[in-house]
Amino acid sequence: MQEKFLFEYAVIRVMPRVEREEFLNVGIILFCAKQKYLQSIFYLDESKINAFSKEIDINELTDNLNAFQRISKGSAGSGPIGKYDQASRFRWLTATRSTVVQCSKVHPGFCTDPNETLLKLHQELVL
């Protein structure tokens, strides 16, 4: 039997008008400490976002989500937050905030393959 690893994930949401508290799920961020895994994935459906708000700048939103991915990976150009350890980056990215890009509460689970789990959650909760 394969070993199962504890993971945590949050749904990445776009909330075009924060005061209305309406949101659209656009991505997933998943952290598995035991596997040293922290990744995020997103998909923007422009027609759905425009149904919420025609005023939102899709290019700016895409830039923000790309920054989210860079910080997740700790890659070059991710700024000072990208230099934190994985657990700190995950906590920073999933912290409660009142901005257009937000995360759900963090949810735990067990998996054998964190990347497969990330893709499965993305399929189920975003696409």
Backbone torsions as a table, in degrees:
resi	resn	phi	psi	omega
1	MET	NA	134.1	179.4
2	GLN	-71.7	145.7	177.3
3	GLU	-70.7	140.7	176.3
4	LYS	-102.5	140.8	-176.7
5	PHE	-115.6	139.5	175.6
6	LEU	-68.9	132.2	174.3
7	PHE	-132.2	161.9	174.8
8	GLU	-129.6	143.8	177.9
9	TYR	-144.3	161.0	173.2
10	ALA	-140.6	152.2	176.4
11	VAL	-89.6	130.6	176.3
12	ILE	-86.9	129.1	-175.2
13	ARG	-124.0	150.5	170.7
14	VAL	-108.5	126.3	179.7
15	MET	-122.6	85.5	-173.8
16	PRO	-55.9	-37.4	178.1
17	ARG	-125.7	94.7	-173.3
18	VAL	-52.5	-38.2	-177.0
19	GLU	-65.1	-21.9	179.2
20	ARG	-88.1	-14.8	179.4
21	GLU	58.3	26.2	174.5
22	GLU	-96.3	139.1	-177.7
23	PHE	-141.8	163.6	177.4
24	LEU	-127.9	126.0	176.8
25	ASN	-69.9	126.4	-178.9
26	VAL	-123.9	-11.9	-177.2
27	GLY	-167.8	-180.0	179.2
28	ILE	-136.7	141.6	169.3
29	ILE	-120.6	132.2	-176.2
30	LEU	-131.8	133.9	179.8
31	PHE	-125.7	128.7	175.6
32	CYS	-131.9	100.9	-174.6
33	ALA	-60.6	-44.9	-176.1
34	LYS	-60.6	-33.7	180.0
35	GLN	-95.3	2.7	-177.8
36	LYS	52.2	50.1	-174.0
37	TYR	-121.5	125.4	171.4
38	LEU	-145.5	113.0	-179.7
39	GLN	-142.7	154.7	171.9
40	SER	-132.6	154.9	-179.8
41	ILE	-142.8	143.9	178.5
42	PHE	-145.5	161.0	175.5
43	TYR	-145.0	125.6	178.5
44	LEU	-103.4	122.1	173.5
45	ASP	-100.6	100.2	-174.2
46	GLU	-57.5	-37.3	-179.1
47	SER	-65.2	-39.1	177.6
48	LYS	-67.3	-42.2	179.8
49	ILE	-65.2	-41.1	178.6
50	ASN	-66.4	-25.9	176.0
51	ALA	-67.2	-31.0	176.7
52	PHE	-78.7	-43.0	-176.5
53	SER	-160.8	122.7	177.7
54	LYS	-81.3	-8.9	-177.2
55	GLU	-87.4	-12.9	-177.1
56	ILE	-71.5	137.6	179.7
57	ASP	-88.2	106.8	-176.3
58	ILE	-62.0	-38.5	-180.0
59	ASN	-65.0	-42.6	177.8
60	GLU	-65.2	-41.0	178.0
61	LEU	-62.2	-44.7	177.6
62	THR	-60.8	-42.4	177.6
63	ASP	-60.2	-42.9	179.5
64	ASN	-63.9	-41.9	180.0
65	LEU	-70.2	-34.8	175.0
66	ASN	-65.1	-38.0	175.9
67	ALA	-63.3	-39.3	176.7
68	PHE	-56.6	-45.5	179.6
69	GLN	-66.9	-41.5	178.9
70	ARG	-61.4	-42.8	178.5
71	ILE	-65.0	-41.9	177.6
72	SER	-54.8	-46.1	-177.1
73	LYS	-79.4	-17.5	-175.6
74	GLY	69.7	28.1	-175.6
75	SER	-80.8	167.4	179.0
76	ALA	-56.1	142.2	-179.8
77	GLY	84.0	9.6	-179.3
78	SER	-94.2	5.7	175.4
79	GLY	72.5	-170.3	-176.5
80	PRO	-63.5	-32.1	179.9
81	ILE	-66.0	-35.2	179.7
82	GLY	-64.8	-13.9	179.1
83	LYS	-89.7	-9.2	177.8
84	TYR	-68.3	163.8	174.3
85	ASP	-69.1	165.6	-174.4
86	GLN	-56.9	-45.6	-178.1
87	ALA	-61.3	-41.9	179.7
88	SER	-67.3	-39.3	177.4
89	ARG	-63.6	-43.2	179.0
90	PHE	-60.8	-47.2	-179.7
91	ARG	-62.1	-40.3	-179.8
92	TRP	-66.0	-45.3	-178.0
93	LEU	-67.0	-32.5	-176.5
94	THR	-96.7	4.9	179.2
95	ALA	-63.6	147.4	179.2
96	THR	-63.9	134.6	178.0
97	ARG	-152.4	160.9	177.4
98	SER	-110.8	72.3	179.1
99	THR	-132.1	176.5	-179.3
100	VAL	-65.8	-38.4	177.2
101	VAL	-100.5	120.1	-178.0
102	GLN	-135.1	169.3	174.7
103	CYS	-120.2	152.6	172.4
104	SER	-70.1	179.6	169.6
105	LYS	-63.5	156.3	179.0
106	VAL	-80.3	135.4	-179.9
107	HIS	-119.2	139.3	177.8
108	PRO	-97.1	166.0	174.6
109	GLY	-171.9	-178.2	176.6
110	PHE	-124.3	141.4	179.6
111	CYS	-146.2	164.3	172.9
112	THR	-100.0	-26.8	-178.7
113	ASP	-137.8	106.2	-176.4
114	PRO	-62.4	-35.1	-179.9
115	ASN	-67.7	-41.8	177.1
116	GLU	-62.3	-39.4	179.4
117	THR	-67.0	-40.7	176.7
118	LEU	-58.0	-47.8	-178.7
119	LEU	-66.0	-37.9	178.6
120	LYS	-65.4	-45.8	178.3
121	LEU	-63.3	-38.4	178.2
122	HIS	-62.0	-44.1	179.4
123	GLN	-63.1	-44.7	-175.6
124	GLU	-74.2	-37.9	-170.2
125	LEU	-105.4	-13.6	-176.4
126	VAL	-118.5	-53.1	-173.2
127	LEU	-76.8	NA	NA
